């Protein structure tokens, strides 16, 4: 029996490829894996940020609704309704006997006023001079939004 040998012929010239070193392939796979992990982490951060923004918006809407309902409730309740609710809670309106007046000794630490003696006149003079340079701040009500 005759053996036939087949020869492979190439119709074009194709250079032979050398296989990639295994170390280079591992490094390339590691870099691709790190890039995929970074993309996944940034997508996760973006998702959590959107969820947080939605939660904050929902919270602000609920707080605004709560303030509106409280304002409506305060506008609708009258004194008679509040008095009816205060009785079960054992709340009573303020009585004149509940106010306490304190003697002046409790309020003034050393009992001296600004006009007493030479130190008092010097202090009064210094205060007048300071007021001429810097006017006193007066309390003004804040404008509500």
C-alpha positions in Angstrom: 0.0 0.0 0.0 1.2 3.3 -1.0 1.0 6.1 1.4 0.0 9.4 0.2 1.6 12.4 1.6 -0.4 15.6 1.6 1.5 18.7 1.5 0.0 21.9 2.6 0.6 24.7 0.4 0.0 28.3 1.2 -1.5 30.6 -1.3 -0.3 33.7 0.5 2.6 34.4 2.8 1.5 34.5 6.4 4.0 35.1 9.0 4.1 32.7 11.9 2.7 34.1 15.2 4.6 33.7 18.4 2.3 32.9 21.3 2.0 35.6 24.0 4.1 35.0 27.1 1.8 33.8 29.9 3.0 36.6 32.2 1.9 39.3 29.7 -1.5 37.6 29.3 -2.0 37.6 33.1 -1.0 41.2 33.4 -3.4 42.2 30.6 -6.2 40.3 32.3 -5.5 41.9 35.6 -5.6 45.4 34.0 -8.9 44.7 32.3 -10.3 43.3 35.6 -9.2 46.4 37.5 -10.8 48.7 34.8 -14.1 46.7 35.0 -14.0 47.0 38.8 -13.5 50.7 38.6 -16.3 51.1 36.2 -18.6 49.0 38.4 -17.7 51.1 41.5 -18.3 54.4 39.8 -21.7 53.1 38.5 -22.6 52.0 42.1 -21.6 55.4 43.5 -23.7 57.2 40.9 -26.7 54.9 41.7 -26.3 55.6 45.4 -26.0 59.3 44.8 -29.2 59.3 42.8 -31.0 57.3 45.5 -29.7 59.8 48.2 -31.0 62.7 46.1 -34.4 61.1 45.8 -34.5 60.4 49.5 -33.6 64.0 50.3 -36.2 65.4 47.9 -38.9 63.1 49.4 -37.9 64.2 52.9 -38.1 67.9 52.0 -41.5 67.3 50.5 -42.7 65.5 53.6 -41.4 68.2 55.9 -43.1 70.9 53.8 -46.3 68.9 54.0 -46.0 68.5 57.7 -45.4 72.3 58.2 -48.4 73.0 56.0 -50.6 70.6 58.0 -49.4 72.1 61.3 -50.1 75.6 60.1 -53.6 74.6 58.9 -54.2 73.0 62.3 -53.0 76.0 64.2 -55.2 78.3 62.1 -58.3 76.1 62.6 -58.0 75.5 66.3 -59.6 78.1 68.6 -59.1 78.8 72.2 -62.2 76.9 73.2 -61.0 73.8 71.4 -57.6 74.1 73.0 -59.2 74.6 76.4 -61.2 71.4 75.9 -58.0 69.5 74.9 -56.0 71.0 77.8 -58.4 69.6 80.5 -57.5 65.9 80.0 -53.8 66.8 79.9 -54.2 68.8 83.1 -52.9 72.0 81.6 -54.1 75.3 83.0 -53.6 78.8 81.8 -51.0 80.9 83.5 -52.2 82.5 86.7 -51.0 85.9 88.0 -50.0 84.2 91.2 -47.5 82.0 89.3 -45.3 85.0 88.4 -42.5 85.8 90.8 -40.8 89.1 91.1 -37.2 89.1 92.3 -35.6 91.7 94.5 -33.0 94.0 92.9 -30.3 92.4 95.1 -30.7 89.1 93.2 -30.3 90.9 89.9 -27.4 93.2 90.5 -24.2 91.4 91.6 -22.5 94.2 93.6 -25.4 96.6 94.1 -23.6 99.6 92.4 -25.1 101.5 89.5 -23.2 103.3 86.8 -23.5 106.7 88.4 -21.9 105.7 91.8 -18.5 107.3 92.5 -15.7 108.3 90.2 -15.5 104.8 88.5 -19.1 105.0 87.6 -18.8 108.5 85.9 -15.7 107.3 84.0 -17.6 104.3 82.9 -20.5 106.4 81.8 -18.2 108.8 79.9 -16.5 105.8 78.1 -19.9 104.4 77.2 -21.0 107.7 75.7 -17.8 108.0 73.7 -18.1 104.5 72.4 -21.7 105.1 71.3 -20.7 108.1 69.3 -18.3 106.0 67.3 -20.4 102.8 67.0 -24.2 103.2 67.1 -26.0 100.6 69.1 -27.6 97.8 67.2 -31.3 97.8 67.4 -33.3 94.6 67.2 -35.3 94.4 64.0 -37.7 91.7 63.2 -36.5 89.3 60.5 -38.5 89.1 57.3 -40.0 85.6 56.9 -39.8 84.0 53.5 
